[in-house]
Amino acid sequence: MRRKGRRRAVVAVARKLAVIMHRMWADNTEFRHGSTEGNA
């Protein structure tokens, strides 16, 4: 069960990153590395 939970977590993180990257590609936004003012 530990192995299955780890795989599920890896898939969840990969999916989250894929969704974010797809939205950035669709909106044509640039990646800004570093901290931004006003974000909590």
BELLINGI-V224290 format. One line per field, one symbol per residue. phi: phi as a letter, one per 20 degrees, with the letter a starting at -180 (. if undefined). psi: psi as a letter, one per 20 degrees, with the letter a starting at -180 (. if undefined). burial: b if it has 24 or more other C-alpha atoms within 12 Angstrom, else e. Layout:
phi->???
psi->???
burial->???
This chain:
phi->.fffffffffffffffffffffffffemeefdeofdfnee
psi->hgghhgghgghggggghggghghgghilqqpoprqqpip.
burial->eeeeeeeeeeeeeeeeeeeeeeeeeeeeeeeeeeeeeeee
